[in-house]
Every structure is written in structure tokens, then in C-alpha cells.
Amino acid sequence: LIHFWGTFPADADALRWKMAAQNLSSCENVRCLLKRYRGLIPKDNAAFNTFFEKIHPGRPIVDTDDERYGRGWYNVWRDTYVESHAQAAEAQLDSILETYFGAGAGNSCEGVDTGEGDVARPTSYAWLR
């Protein structure tokens, strides 16, 4: 679902048809992950800056940071992120959930693994050789 990351289908109806033709169904893990992400959206400026502080302690401003991502992006929004931005992000996620999961978008995610907790890390990197 690269739609979540900002790459939208050029023809949503054709995509839906091709998915059906290939017997591709919606993934409950993805649906529940998207619902979990929705809960991570900061509700206001204070919540945004609390999260910023958590991932970049001291919220440093570094001239070489790129404003399009990472710490640079957070610094661009540190004083301007407000409730309406949270509402827009939530609405976008709701739209994605509705588009791909329809009436089942709001179903419970109890017991569905969304990758929370410690993620398994490789112990060797043979693929680098």
C-alpha cells in the first residue's frame, strides 16, 4: 500500500479490477497497522513537539538538515503544526482505509500482529558480500 506513503493509484478502478482478477485480498495486518499509525498522529502542536523531542532529543536545528525529511522536516513544522493538520492526516488515513478495506475498515484489530515491539534483526549480512 504505497498509497499511504503518497504514491496514489493513477486509476483506482483499474487497480481494484486488477486486484480482483489476481484474487488479491486485503491484508488484515496492513489494515491494523494503518489503524495503529492513525493513533500515532499528534493531535496538536504540543503533541507534535513532544514526539519531536522523543525522536530528536533537544530538537536541534542544524543548518545542513534537509527540510523535506527527518529532523529538518520536524523543525519546519515545530511552530506551525496545529489541530487542522492532525485532522487532515486522520482524514487521509480514513480515506485509505475506506478505499482498500471498505466496510471492514473499522473492524477490531485485537489479536492482529502489526509489528509492535522489538523487531527481529539479522545477525549476519551475507547479502552484502
Residue pairs with C-beta under 8 A, 6 or more apart in sequence:
1 30
1 34
1 96
1 100
3 9
3 96
3 99
3 100
4 34
4 37
4 93
4 96
9 15
12 99
26 100
26 101
26 104
28 109
28 112
29 112
29 113
29 114
29 115
31 97
31 100
31 101
31 104
31 105
31 107
31 109
31 112
32 109
32 112
32 114
33 114
33 115
34 93
34 96
34 97
35 97
35 109
36 109
36 114
36 116
37 93
38 90
38 93
38 94
38 97
41 86
41 89
41 90
41 93
42 48
42 50
42 51
42 81
42 86
43 83
43 86
44 81
44 82
44 83
44 86
45 79
45 80
45 81
45 82
47 86
48 77
48 78
48 81
49 59
49 78
49 81
52 59
52 74
52 78
53 59
55 74
56 71
56 74
59 74
59 75
59 78
60 71
61 75
62 71
62 72
65 71
65 72
65 75
66 72
66 73
67 73
67 75
67 76
77 85
94 105
97 105
97 106
98 105
